[in-house]
């Protein structure tokens, strides 16, 4: 919990400076540095006397100066909601990666978290459109200022995250849940790894197989292995080499069962495609979070 709070606080510290409404458009018109019009040398925030005079003399260049008090209040509320949603969304992504790890969701996406994620993306998109309307008065500002170009990059990154989330929710998530709830099919008779042997546990119609000294025996038809259990102590699907040393009978009892294969060393199997796509998108979204925070820093401090 402390790490989650730390992630959220860190994101807030990076995000709060974006509240400033200045762009380099004004500096280009005057040829002066940001400090000539703003108390903060980095730009944004409260204006100096010269800045206020310039703002009053150029009302057409400042939507902020033309807004009524109610419109400014609405813009502030929308900006606050936009920032709050970003903190919750990005904070959750950081929390999953730093604390829970992506494997937390690899067994299927929790329904509640999916709803929160979808709602967050919709709120981010709608509030972002409104704020862009207030902040970008013309196509010129969008395409020929640093603020506008960074905004385009930020929107592009948001669309990438939106697309990946749509794929995960509609395609990857259902496959993860099916894979989690549906046990793998038992392998055909033959050589098996320990993982494959574990599927042959004698339950729900699956074969009951056991391993001993590197050989695999099929105990499905044995009256001593009903429902994959022997004497309520041993379960099918396991290597019983060590357990048989403590049994009251010898290996001759086991050797009466048919041999169906050999026990192999575990193979390094490639994860299924949908799982690889899930992890790729999870780490991609984490990277995008850091890129968006970088854009916020460039808006505030530049270089």
C-alpha positions as a Markdown table, in Angstrom:
| # | Residue | x | y | z |
|---|---|---|---|---|
| 1 | Unk | 0.0 | 0.0 | 0.0 |
| 2 | Unk | 2.8 | 2.4 | 0.8 |
| 3 | Unk | 4.3 | 1.8 | -2.6 |
| 4 | Unk | 1.0 | 2.6 | -4.3 |
| 5 | Unk | 0.8 | 5.9 | -2.3 |
| 6 | Unk | 4.4 | 6.7 | -3.3 |
| 7 | Unk | 3.6 | 6.1 | -7.0 |
| 8 | Unk | 0.6 | 8.3 | -6.9 |
| 9 | Unk | 2.3 | 11.1 | -5.0 |
| 10 | Unk | 5.2 | 11.0 | -7.4 |
| 11 | Unk | 2.9 | 11.3 | -10.4 |
| 12 | Unk | 1.1 | 14.2 | -8.7 |
| 13 | Unk | 4.3 | 16.1 | -8.3 |
| 14 | Unk | 5.1 | 15.6 | -11.9 |
| 15 | Unk | 1.6 | 16.5 | -13.0 |
| 16 | Unk | 0.7 | 19.6 | -11.0 |
| 17 | Unk | 2.9 | 22.1 | -12.9 |
| 18 | Unk | 0.8 | 21.5 | -16.1 |
| 19 | Unk | -1.9 | 23.8 | -14.7 |
| 20 | Unk | 0.0 | 26.8 | -16.2 |
| 21 | Unk | -1.7 | 28.2 | -19.4 |
| 22 | Unk | 1.3 | 29.8 | -21.1 |
| 23 | Unk | 2.7 | 28.6 | -24.4 |
| 24 | Unk | 5.8 | 29.8 | -26.3 |
| 25 | Unk | 3.4 | 31.5 | -28.7 |
| 26 | Unk | 3.5 | 34.6 | -26.6 |
| 27 | Unk | 7.3 | 34.5 | -26.3 |
| 28 | Unk | 7.6 | 34.3 | -30.1 |
| 29 | Unk | 5.4 | 37.4 | -30.5 |
| 30 | Unk | 7.5 | 39.5 | -28.0 |
| 31 | Unk | 10.9 | 38.0 | -28.5 |
| 32 | Unk | 11.3 | 37.8 | -24.7 |
| 33 | Unk | 11.9 | 35.0 | -22.3 |
| 34 | Unk | 9.1 | 33.4 | -20.3 |
| 35 | Unk | 10.4 | 35.2 | -17.2 |
| 36 | Unk | 9.5 | 38.6 | -18.8 |
| 37 | Unk | 5.7 | 37.8 | -18.4 |
| 38 | Unk | 5.6 | 35.2 | -15.6 |
| 39 | Unk | 6.8 | 35.2 | -12.0 |
| 40 | Unk | 8.0 | 31.7 | -12.6 |
| 41 | Unk | 11.1 | 31.8 | -14.9 |
| 42 | Unk | 9.9 | 28.5 | -16.4 |
| 43 | Unk | 6.6 | 30.1 | -17.6 |
| 44 | Unk | 3.0 | 29.5 | -16.6 |
| 45 | Unk | 1.2 | 30.5 | -13.5 |
| 46 | Unk | 0.9 | 34.1 | -12.3 |
| 47 | Unk | 1.7 | 37.0 | -14.6 |
| 48 | Unk | 4.0 | 39.9 | -14.0 |
| 49 | Unk | 2.8 | 43.5 | -14.6 |
| 50 | Unk | 4.2 | 43.4 | -18.1 |
| 51 | Unk | 2.6 | 40.0 | -18.7 |
| 52 | Unk | -0.8 | 41.3 | -17.6 |
| 53 | Unk | -0.4 | 44.3 | -19.8 |
| 54 | Unk | 0.5 | 42.2 | -22.8 |
| 55 | Unk | -2.4 | 39.8 | -22.1 |
| 56 | Unk | -4.8 | 42.7 | -22.0 |
| 57 | Unk | -3.5 | 44.2 | -25.2 |
| 58 | Unk | -3.8 | 40.9 | -27.1 |
| 59 | Unk | -7.3 | 39.6 | -26.2 |
| 60 | Unk | -7.6 | 37.7 | -29.4 |
| 61 | Unk | -4.6 | 35.6 | -28.6 |
| 62 | Unk | -5.8 | 34.5 | -25.2 |
| 63 | Unk | -8.9 | 32.4 | -24.8 |
| 64 | Unk | -8.4 | 32.5 | -21.1 |
| 65 | Unk | -8.8 | 36.3 | -21.0 |
| 66 | Unk | -12.1 | 36.0 | -22.9 |
| 67 | Unk | -13.7 | 33.3 | -20.7 |
| 68 | Unk | -16.4 | 34.2 | -18.2 |
| 69 | Unk | -16.1 | 33.2 | -14.6 |
| 70 | Unk | -18.4 | 30.3 | -15.0 |
| 71 | Unk | -16.5 | 29.1 | -18.0 |
| 72 | Unk | -13.2 | 29.3 | -16.1 |
| 73 | Unk | -14.8 | 27.3 | -13.3 |
| 74 | Unk | -16.0 | 24.6 | -15.7 |
| 75 | Unk | -12.6 | 24.4 | -17.3 |
| 76 | Unk | -11.0 | 24.1 | -13.9 |
| 77 | Unk | -13.4 | 21.3 | -12.9 |
| 78 | Unk | -12.8 | 19.4 | -16.1 |
| 79 | Unk | -9.0 | 19.8 | -15.8 |
| 80 | Unk | -9.2 | 18.6 | -12.2 |
| 81 | Unk | -11.2 | 15.5 | -13.3 |
| 82 | Unk | -8.7 | 14.9 | -16.1 |
| 83 | Unk | -5.8 | 15.0 | -13.8 |
| 84 | Unk | -7.4 | 12.9 | -11.1 |
| 85 | Unk | -8.3 | 10.2 | -13.6 |
| 86 | Unk | -4.8 | 10.2 | -15.0 |
| 87 | Unk | -3.4 | 9.8 | -11.4 |
| 88 | Unk | -5.7 | 6.8 | -10.8 |
| 89 | Unk | -5.1 | 5.2 | -14.1 |
| 90 | Unk | -1.3 | 5.6 | -14.2 |
| 91 | Unk | -1.0 | 4.9 | -10.5 |
| 92 | Unk | -2.7 | 1.6 | -11.0 |
| 93 | Unk | -0.4 | 0.7 | -13.9 |
| 94 | Unk | 2.7 | 1.5 | -11.8 |
| 95 | Unk | 1.2 | -0.4 | -8.8 |
| 96 | Unk | 0.6 | -3.5 | -10.9 |
| 97 | Unk | 4.1 | -3.5 | -12.3 |
| 98 | Unk | 6.0 | -2.5 | -9.2 |
| 99 | Unk | 4.1 | -4.4 | -6.5 |
| 100 | Unk | 1.8 | -7.1 | -8.0 |
| 101 | Unk | 3.7 | -7.8 | -11.2 |
| 102 | Unk | 1.9 | -8.4 | -14.5 |
| 103 | Unk | 1.4 | -12.1 | -13.7 |
| 104 | Unk | -1.3 | -10.9 | -11.3 |
| 105 | Unk | -3.6 | -10.4 | -14.2 |
| 106 | Unk | -2.2 | -13.2 | -16.4 |
| 107 | Unk | -4.8 | -15.6 | -15.1 |
| 108 | Unk | -7.7 | -13.4 | -16.2 |
| 109 | Unk | -8.6 | -9.7 | -15.8 |
| 110 | Unk | -10.8 | -9.0 | -12.7 |
| 111 | Unk | -14.2 | -7.6 | -13.9 |
| 112 | Unk | -14.1 | -4.7 | -11.4 |
| 113 | Unk | -10.7 | -3.5 | -12.6 |
| 114 | Unk | -11.8 | -3.8 | -16.3 |
| 115 | Unk | -14.7 | -1.5 | -15.6 |
| 116 | Unk | -12.5 | 1.1 | -13.8 |
| 117 | Unk | -10.0 | 1.0 | -16.6 |
| 118 | Unk | -12.6 | 1.4 | -19.4 |
| 119 | Unk | -14.3 | 4.3 | -17.4 |
| 120 | Unk | -10.9 | 6.0 | -16.8 |
| 121 | Unk | -10.0 | 5.9 | -20.5 |
| 122 | Unk | -13.4 | 7.3 | -21.5 |
| 123 | Unk | -13.1 | 10.1 | -19.0 |
| 124 | Unk | -9.5 | 10.9 | -20.0 |
| 125 | Unk | -10.6 | 11.1 | -23.7 |
| 126 | Unk | -13.6 | 13.3 | -23.2 |
| 127 | Unk | -12.0 | 15.7 | -20.7 |
| 128 | Unk | -8.9 | 15.8 | -22.9 |
| 129 | Unk | -11.0 | 16.9 | -25.9 |
| 130 | Unk | -12.6 | 19.7 | -23.8 |
| 131 | Unk | -9.2 | 20.9 | -22.5 |
| 132 | Unk | -7.7 | 20.9 | -26.0 |
| 133 | Unk | -10.6 | 23.1 | -27.2 |
| 134 | Unk | -9.8 | 25.6 | -24.4 |
| 135 | Unk | -6.0 | 25.4 | -24.8 |
| 136 | Unk | -5.5 | 25.2 | -28.6 |
| 137 | Unk | -7.2 | 28.2 | -30.3 |
| 138 | Unk | -6.0 | 27.4 | -33.8 |
| 139 | Unk | -4.4 | 24.7 | -36.0 |
| 140 | Unk | -1.3 | 26.9 | -36.1 |
| 141 | Unk | -0.8 | 26.5 | -32.4 |
| 142 | Unk | -1.3 | 22.8 | -32.6 |
| 143 | Unk | 1.2 | 22.2 | -35.5 |
| 144 | Unk | 3.8 | 24.9 | -35.0 |
| 145 | Unk | 4.4 | 25.3 | -31.3 |
| 146 | Unk | 6.2 | 23.0 | -28.9 |
| 147 | Unk | 3.1 | 22.7 | -26.8 |
| 148 | Unk | 1.0 | 21.6 | -29.8 |
| 149 | Unk | 3.5 | 19.1 | -31.0 |
| 150 | Unk | 3.9 | 17.5 | -27.6 |
| 151 | Unk | 0.1 | 17.4 | -27.3 |
| 152 | Unk | -0.1 | 15.5 | -30.6 |
| 153 | Unk | 2.5 | 13.0 | -29.3 |
| 154 | Unk | 0.6 | 12.7 | -26.0 |
| 155 | Unk | -2.7 | 12.1 | -27.9 |
| 156 | Unk | -0.9 | 9.5 | -30.0 |
| 157 | Unk | 0.4 | 7.6 | -27.0 |
| 158 | Unk | -3.1 | 7.7 | -25.4 |
| 159 | Unk | -4.6 | 6.2 | -28.6 |
| 160 | Unk | -2.0 | 3.4 | -28.5 |
| 161 | Unk | -2.9 | 2.7 | -24.9 |
| 162 | Unk | -6.6 | 2.8 | -25.8 |
| 163 | Unk | -6.1 | 0.4 | -28.7 |
| 164 | Unk | -4.1 | -2.0 | -26.6 |
| 165 | Unk | -6.6 | -1.9 | -23.8 |
| 166 | Unk | -9.4 | -2.7 | -26.3 |
| 167 | Unk | -7.5 | -5.7 | -27.6 |
| 168 | Unk | -6.8 | -7.0 | -24.0 |
| 169 | Unk | -10.4 | -6.5 | -22.8 |
| 170 | Unk | -12.1 | -8.0 | -25.9 |
| 171 | Unk | -9.6 | -10.6 | -27.1 |
| 172 | Unk | -6.8 | -11.4 | -24.6 |
| 173 | Unk | -8.8 | -11.2 | -21.4 |
| 174 | Unk | -11.4 | -13.9 | -22.3 |
| 175 | Unk | -8.6 | -16.2 | -23.5 |
| 176 | Unk | -6.8 | -15.8 | -20.2 |
| 177 | Unk | -9.9 | -16.6 | -18.3 |
| 178 | Unk | -10.6 | -19.7 | -20.4 |
| 179 | Unk | -7.1 | -20.9 | -20.0 |
| 180 | Unk | -7.3 | -20.4 | -16.2 |
| 181 | Unk | -10.6 | -22.2 | -15.7 |
| 182 | Unk | -10.2 | -25.0 | -18.3 |
| 183 | Unk | -7.6 | -27.6 | -17.3 |
| 184 | Unk | -5.2 | -28.6 | -20.1 |
| 185 | Unk | -6.0 | -31.7 | -22.1 |
| 186 | Unk | -4.2 | -34.8 | -20.9 |
| 187 | Unk | -1.4 | -35.9 | -23.3 |
| 188 | Unk | -1.7 | -39.0 | -25.4 |
| 189 | Unk | 0.0 | -42.1 | -24.0 |
| 190 | Unk | 3.7 | -41.8 | -24.4 |
| 191 | Unk | 6.7 | -40.0 | -22.9 |
| 192 | Unk | 5.7 | -37.1 | -20.7 |
| 193 | Unk | 7.3 | -34.3 | -18.7 |
| 194 | Unk | 6.4 | -33.8 | -15.0 |
| 195 | Unk | 4.0 | -31.0 | -16.0 |
| 196 | Unk | 2.2 | -33.3 | -18.5 |
| 197 | Unk | 2.2 | -36.1 | -16.0 |
| 198 | Unk | 0.4 | -33.8 | -13.5 |
| 199 | Unk | -2.5 | -33.5 | -15.8 |
| 200 | Unk | -3.1 | -37.3 | -15.7 |
| 201 | Unk | -4.5 | -37.2 | -12.2 |
| 202 | Unk | -7.4 | -39.6 | -12.7 |
| 203 | Unk | -10.1 | -37.0 | -12.0 |
| 204 | Unk | -13.0 | -36.0 | -14.2 |
| 205 | Unk | -12.4 | -38.8 | -16.7 |
| 206 | Unk | -8.7 | -38.1 | -17.1 |
| 207 | Unk | -6.2 | -41.1 | -17.0 |
| 208 | Unk | -4.5 | -41.9 | -13.8 |
| 209 | Unk | -0.7 | -42.1 | -14.4 |
| 210 | Unk | 2.2 | -42.4 | -12.0 |
| 211 | Unk | 5.9 | -42.4 | -12.5 |
| 212 | Unk | 8.5 | -44.6 | -10.9 |
| 213 | Unk | 12.3 | -44.8 | -11.7 |
| 214 | Unk | 11.8 | -42.9 | -14.9 |
| 215 | Unk | 8.9 | -45.0 | -16.2 |
| 216 | Unk | 5.3 | -43.9 | -16.4 |
| 217 | Unk | 2.6 | -46.4 | -15.4 |
| 218 | Unk | -1.1 | -46.2 | -16.3 |
| 219 | Unk | -3.2 | -47.0 | -13.2 |
| 220 | Unk | -6.6 | -46.0 | -14.7 |
| 221 | Unk | -8.0 | -49.5 | -14.6 |
| 222 | Unk | -6.6 | -50.4 | -11.2 |
| 223 | Unk | -9.1 | -50.9 | -8.3 |
| 224 | Unk | -6.4 | -49.5 | -6.0 |
| 225 | Unk | -6.4 | -46.1 | -7.8 |
| 226 | Unk | -10.0 | -45.1 | -7.9 |
| 227 | Unk | -10.5 | -41.4 | -8.7 |
| 228 | Unk | -6.7 | -41.1 | -8.9 |
| 229 | Unk | -6.0 | -41.8 | -5.3 |
| 230 | Unk | -4.2 | -44.8 | -3.6 |
| 231 | Unk | -5.0 | -45.6 | 0.0 |
| 232 | Unk | -6.1 | -41.9 | 0.5 |
| 233 | Unk | -2.4 | -41.0 | 0.7 |
| 234 | Unk | -1.0 | -40.9 | -2.8 |
| 235 | Unk | -2.3 | -39.0 | -5.8 |
| 236 | Unk | -1.9 | -39.9 | -9.5 |
| 237 | Unk | 0.0 | -37.5 | -11.7 |
| 238 | Unk | 3.1 | -37.6 | -9.5 |
| 239 | Unk | 6.5 | -39.3 | -9.5 |
| 240 | Unk | 6.3 | -41.8 | -6.6 |
| 241 | Unk | 9.9 | -43.0 | -6.7 |
| 242 | Unk | 10.7 | -41.7 | -3.3 |
| 243 | Unk | 7.3 | -42.5 | -1.8 |
| 244 | Unk | 7.5 | -46.2 | -2.8 |
| 245 | Unk | 10.5 | -46.6 | -0.5 |
| 246 | Unk | 8.2 | -46.0 | 2.5 |
| 247 | Unk | 5.4 | -48.2 | 1.2 |
| 248 | Unk | 4.5 | -51.5 | 2.9 |
| 249 | Unk | 4.8 | -53.3 | -0.4 |
| 250 | Unk | 7.6 | -53.6 | -3.0 |
| 251 | Unk | 7.8 | -52.3 | -6.6 |
| 252 | Unk | 6.4 | -55.6 | -7.9 |
| 253 | Unk | 2.9 | -54.3 | -7.2 |
| 254 | Unk | 3.6 | -51.2 | -9.3 |
| 255 | Unk | 5.2 | -53.2 | -12.1 |
| 256 | Unk | 2.0 | -55.1 | -12.7 |
| 257 | Unk | 0.6 | -51.9 | -14.3 |
| 258 | Unk | 1.1 | -51.2 | -18.0 |
| 259 | Unk | 4.0 | -49.0 | -18.9 |
| 260 | Unk | 3.0 | -46.2 | -21.3 |
| 261 | Unk | 6.1 | -44.1 | -21.6 |
| 262 | Unk | 9.1 | -42.5 | -19.9 |
| 263 | Unk | 9.4 | -39.5 | -17.6 |
| 264 | Unk | 11.2 | -36.7 | -19.4 |
| 265 | Unk | 13.0 | -33.6 | -18.2 |
| 266 | Unk | 10.7 | -30.5 | -18.3 |
| 267 | Unk | 10.9 | -28.8 | -21.6 |
| 268 | Unk | 11.1 | -25.0 | -21.9 |
| 269 | Unk | 7.8 | -24.5 | -23.7 |
| 270 | Unk | 7.0 | -21.2 | -25.4 |
| 271 | Unk | 4.1 | -19.4 | -23.8 |
| 272 | Unk | 0.9 | -19.2 | -25.9 |
| 273 | Unk | 0.6 | -16.3 | -28.3 |
| 274 | Unk | -2.2 | -14.5 | -26.3 |
| 275 | Unk | -0.1 | -14.6 | -23.1 |
| 276 | Unk | 3.0 | -13.2 | -24.9 |
| 277 | Unk | 0.8 | -10.4 | -26.4 |
| 278 | Unk | -0.6 | -9.7 | -22.9 |
| 279 | Unk | 2.9 | -9.2 | -21.4 |
| 280 | Unk | 4.1 | -7.2 | -24.4 |
| 281 | Unk | 1.2 | -4.8 | -24.0 |
| 282 | Unk | 1.5 | -4.6 | -20.3 |
| 283 | Unk | 5.2 | -3.5 | -20.5 |
| 284 | Unk | 4.4 | -1.2 | -23.5 |
| 285 | Unk | 1.8 | 0.6 | -21.4 |
| 286 | Unk | 4.3 | 1.0 | -18.6 |
| 287 | Unk | 6.7 | 2.6 | -21.0 |
| 288 | Unk | 4.0 | 4.9 | -22.3 |
| 289 | Unk | 3.3 | 6.1 | -18.8 |
| 290 | Unk | 6.9 | 7.2 | -18.4 |
| 291 | Unk | 6.8 | 8.9 | -21.8 |
| 292 | Unk | 3.7 | 10.8 | -20.9 |
| 293 | Unk | 5.3 | 12.0 | -17.7 |
| 294 | Unk | 8.3 | 13.0 | -19.8 |
| 295 | Unk | 6.0 | 15.1 | -22.0 |
| 296 | Unk | 4.5 | 16.8 | -18.9 |
| 297 | Unk | 8.0 | 17.6 | -17.7 |
| 298 | Unk | 8.9 | 19.1 | -21.2 |
| 299 | Unk | 5.7 | 21.2 | -21.0 |
| 300 | Unk | 6.8 | 22.6 | -17.7 |
| 301 | Unk | 10.5 | 22.9 | -17.9 |
| 302 | Unk | 11.6 | 22.3 | -21.5 |
| 303 | Unk | 15.3 | 21.9 | -22.0 |
